[in-house]
């Protein structure tokens, strides 16, 4: 079997996607679920297409150059000719907060706003404006990004995942805007200490926040970037790797 993808829980239950001889199945990631997969070799995750999987033996992971999709709008600042059909849809500009005090600006098609925020694992968010198309949205985003930033990496999210958003810092940021709506999200993460960043697929599921999977294993809680699991061949069984323990394991 190979881990070939994941679901963050925005359009259904969170899950890992497993492929075996072209057939795709899911490993549920509901709280309390026991995972027991040992990681083997890692290589390209191949292609998923309508519930079937085409494997790829190339070494690149999670995807080789041939199977890496490069989103043309990833670094767009609005200096474009609306190259995609989706560019012409109504877009929302938003601010997202990640505990305790990391913020970013972003854009998405307006109908995907709630989904996009949950995909990223935002703790709080504010819908700033709705505009006619993606080009206008990117222009506004680029202007705001000079002050706020437009990217938050997973290790930064993990470092604060056990904390709450700094209310004063969030209020100060929003004071310069007039949001259409604000959001608060609860992913069921209840941690007293920072989890240990690790790559494993065995343990008891505590929660999923964005693409961060929290697993309890051996008295410690581990934070797993699910993208880092994609491409691994797996077998049934506990991990045989030596894992770093959290301070809480010795309490």
Secondary structure as a PSIPRED ss2 file (coil, helix, strand):
# PSIPRED VFORMAT (PSIPRED V4.0)

   1 X C   1.000  0.000  0.000
   2 X E   0.000  0.000  1.000
   3 X E   0.000  0.000  1.000
   4 X E   0.000  0.000  1.000
   5 X E   0.000  0.000  1.000
   6 X E   0.000  0.000  1.000
   7 X E   0.000  0.000  1.000
   8 X C   1.000  0.000  0.000
   9 X C   1.000  0.000  0.000
  10 X C   1.000  0.000  0.000
  11 X C   1.000  0.000  0.000
  12 X C   1.000  0.000  0.000
  13 X C   1.000  0.000  0.000
  14 X C   1.000  0.000  0.000
  15 X E   0.000  0.000  1.000
  16 X E   0.000  0.000  1.000
  17 X E   0.000  0.000  1.000
  18 X E   0.000  0.000  1.000
  19 X E   0.000  0.000  1.000
  20 X E   0.000  0.000  1.000
  21 X C   1.000  0.000  0.000
  22 X C   1.000  0.000  0.000
  23 X E   0.000  0.000  1.000
  24 X E   0.000  0.000  1.000
  25 X E   0.000  0.000  1.000
  26 X E   0.000  0.000  1.000
  27 X E   0.000  0.000  1.000
  28 X E   0.000  0.000  1.000
  29 X C   1.000  0.000  0.000
  30 X C   1.000  0.000  0.000
  31 X C   1.000  0.000  0.000
  32 X C   1.000  0.000  0.000
  33 X C   1.000  0.000  0.000
  34 X E   0.000  0.000  1.000
  35 X E   0.000  0.000  1.000
  36 X E   0.000  0.000  1.000
  37 X E   0.000  0.000  1.000
  38 X E   0.000  0.000  1.000
  39 X E   0.000  0.000  1.000
  40 X E   0.000  0.000  1.000
  41 X E   0.000  0.000  1.000
  42 X E   0.000  0.000  1.000
  43 X C   1.000  0.000  0.000
  44 X C   1.000  0.000  0.000
  45 X C   1.000  0.000  0.000
  46 X C   1.000  0.000  0.000
  47 X E   0.000  0.000  1.000
  48 X E   0.000  0.000  1.000
  49 X E   0.000  0.000  1.000
  50 X C   1.000  0.000  0.000
  51 X C   1.000  0.000  0.000
  52 X E   0.000  0.000  1.000
  53 X E   0.000  0.000  1.000
  54 X E   0.000  0.000  1.000
  55 X C   1.000  0.000  0.000
  56 X C   1.000  0.000  0.000
  57 X C   1.000  0.000  0.000
  58 X C   1.000  0.000  0.000
  59 X C   1.000  0.000  0.000
  60 X C   1.000  0.000  0.000
  61 X C   1.000  0.000  0.000
  62 X C   1.000  0.000  0.000
  63 X C   1.000  0.000  0.000
  64 X C   1.000  0.000  0.000
  65 X H   0.000  1.000  0.000
  66 X H   0.000  1.000  0.000
  67 X H   0.000  1.000  0.000
  68 X C   1.000  0.000  0.000
  69 X C   1.000  0.000  0.000
  70 X C   1.000  0.000  0.000
  71 X C   1.000  0.000  0.000
  72 X C   1.000  0.000  0.000
  73 X C   1.000  0.000  0.000
  74 X C   1.000  0.000  0.000
  75 X C   1.000  0.000  0.000
  76 X C   1.000  0.000  0.000
  77 X C   1.000  0.000  0.000
  78 X C   1.000  0.000  0.000
  79 X C   1.000  0.000  0.000
  80 X C   1.000  0.000  0.000
  81 X C   1.000  0.000  0.000
  82 X C   1.000  0.000  0.000
  83 X C   1.000  0.000  0.000
  84 X C   1.000  0.000  0.000
  85 X H   0.000  1.000  0.000
  86 X H   0.000  1.000  0.000
  87 X H   0.000  1.000  0.000
  88 X H   0.000  1.000  0.000
  89 X C   1.000  0.000  0.000
  90 X C   1.000  0.000  0.000
  91 X E   0.000  0.000  1.000
  92 X E   0.000  0.000  1.000
  93 X E   0.000  0.000  1.000
  94 X E   0.000  0.000  1.000
  95 X E   0.000  0.000  1.000
  96 X E   0.000  0.000  1.000
  97 X E   0.000  0.000  1.000
  98 X E   0.000  0.000  1.000
  99 X C   1.000  0.000  0.000
 100 X E   0.000  0.000  1.000
 101 X C   1.000  0.000  0.000
 102 X E   0.000  0.000  1.000
 103 X E   0.000  0.000  1.000
 104 X E   0.000  0.000  1.000
 105 X E   0.000  0.000  1.000
 106 X E   0.000  0.000  1.000
 107 X E   0.000  0.000  1.000
 108 X E   0.000  0.000  1.000
 109 X E   0.000  0.000  1.000
 110 X H   0.000  1.000  0.000
 111 X H   0.000  1.000  0.000
 112 X H   0.000  1.000  0.000
 113 X H   0.000  1.000  0.000
 114 X H   0.000  1.000  0.000
 115 X H   0.000  1.000  0.000
 116 X H   0.000  1.000  0.000
 117 X H   0.000  1.000  0.000
 118 X H   0.000  1.000  0.000
 119 X H   0.000  1.000  0.000
 120 X H   0.000  1.000  0.000
 121 X C   1.000  0.000  0.000
 122 X C   1.000  0.000  0.000
 123 X C   1.000  0.000  0.000
 124 X E   0.000  0.000  1.000
 125 X E   0.000  0.000  1.000
 126 X E   0.000  0.000  1.000
 127 X E   0.000  0.000  1.000
 128 X E   0.000  0.000  1.000
 129 X E   0.000  0.000  1.000
 130 X E   0.000  0.000  1.000
 131 X E   0.000  0.000  1.000
 132 X C   1.000  0.000  0.000
 133 X C   1.000  0.000  0.000
 134 X H   0.000  1.000  0.000
 135 X H   0.000  1.000  0.000
 136 X H   0.000  1.000  0.000
 137 X H   0.000  1.000  0.000
 138 X H   0.000  1.000  0.000
 139 X H   0.000  1.000  0.000
 140 X H   0.000  1.000  0.000
 141 X H   0.000  1.000  0.000
 142 X H   0.000  1.000  0.000
 143 X H   0.000  1.000  0.000
 144 X H   0.000  1.000  0.000
 145 X H   0.000  1.000  0.000
 146 X H   0.000  1.000  0.000
 147 X H   0.000  1.000  0.000
 148 X H   0.000  1.000  0.000
 149 X C   1.000  0.000  0.000
 150 X C   1.000  0.000  0.000
 151 X C   1.000  0.000  0.000
 152 X C   1.000  0.000  0.000
 153 X C   1.000  0.000  0.000
 154 X H   0.000  1.000  0.000
 155 X H   0.000  1.000  0.000
 156 X H   0.000  1.000  0.000
 157 X H   0.000  1.000  0.000
 158 X H   0.000  1.000  0.000
 159 X H   0.000  1.000  0.000
 160 X C   1.000  0.000  0.000
 161 X C   1.000  0.000  0.000
 162 X C   1.000  0.000  0.000
 163 X C   1.000  0.000  0.000
 164 X C   1.000  0.000  0.000
 165 X E   0.000  0.000  1.000
 166 X C   1.000  0.000  0.000
 167 X H   0.000  1.000  0.000
 168 X H   0.000  1.000  0.000
 169 X H   0.000  1.000  0.000
 170 X H   0.000  1.000  0.000
 171 X H   0.000  1.000  0.000
 172 X H   0.000  1.000  0.000
 173 X H   0.000  1.000  0.000
 174 X H   0.000  1.000  0.000
 175 X C   1.000  0.000  0.000
 176 X C   1.000  0.000  0.000
 177 X C   1.000  0.000  0.000
 178 X C   1.000  0.000  0.000
 179 X C   1.000  0.000  0.000
 180 X C   1.000  0.000  0.000
 181 X E   0.000  0.000  1.000
 182 X E   0.000  0.000  1.000
 183 X E   0.000  0.000  1.000
 184 X E   0.000  0.000  1.000
 185 X C   1.000  0.000  0.000
 186 X C   1.000  0.000  0.000
 187 X C   1.000  0.000  0.000
 188 X C   1.000  0.000  0.000
 189 X C   1.000  0.000  0.000
 190 X C   1.000  0.000  0.000
 191 X C   1.000  0.000  0.000
 192 X C   1.000  0.000  0.000
 193 X C   1.000  0.000  0.000
 194 X C   1.000  0.000  0.000
 195 X C   1.000  0.000  0.000
 196 X E   0.000  0.000  1.000
 197 X E   0.000  0.000  1.000
 198 X C   1.000  0.000  0.000
 199 X C   1.000  0.000  0.000
 200 X C   1.000  0.000  0.000
 201 X E   0.000  0.000  1.000
 202 X E   0.000  0.000  1.000
 203 X E   0.000  0.000  1.000
 204 X E   0.000  0.000  1.000
 205 X E   0.000  0.000  1.000
 206 X E   0.000  0.000  1.000
 207 X E   0.000  0.000  1.000
 208 X E   0.000  0.000  1.000
 209 X E   0.000  0.000  1.000
 210 X C   1.000  0.000  0.000
 211 X C   1.000  0.000  0.000
 212 X E   0.000  0.000  1.000
 213 X E   0.000  0.000  1.000
 214 X E   0.000  0.000  1.000
 215 X E   0.000  0.000  1.000
 216 X E   0.000  0.000  1.000
 217 X E   0.000  0.000  1.000
 218 X C   1.000  0.000  0.000
 219 X C   1.000  0.000  0.000
 220 X E   0.000  0.000  1.000
 221 X E   0.000  0.000  1.000
 222 X E   0.000  0.000  1.000
 223 X E   0.000  0.000  1.000
 224 X E   0.000  0.000  1.000
 225 X E   0.000  0.000  1.000
 226 X H   0.000  1.000  0.000
 227 X H   0.000  1.000  0.000
 228 X H   0.000  1.000  0.000
 229 X H   0.000  1.000  0.000
 230 X C   1.000  0.000  0.000
 231 X C   1.000  0.000  0.000
 232 X E   0.000  0.000  1.000
 233 X E   0.000  0.000  1.000
 234 X E   0.000  0.000  1.000
 235 X E   0.000  0.000  1.000
 236 X E   0.000  0.000  1.000
 237 X C   1.000  0.000  0.000
 238 X C   1.000  0.000  0.000
 239 X C   1.000  0.000  0.000
 240 X C   1.000  0.000  0.000
 241 X C   1.000  0.000  0.000
 242 X C   1.000  0.000  0.000
 243 X C   1.000  0.000  0.000
 244 X C   1.000  0.000  0.000
 245 X C   1.000  0.000  0.000
 246 X C   1.000  0.000  0.000
 247 X H   0.000  1.000  0.000
 248 X H   0.000  1.000  0.000
 249 X H   0.000  1.000  0.000
 250 X H   0.000  1.000  0.000
 251 X C   1.000  0.000  0.000
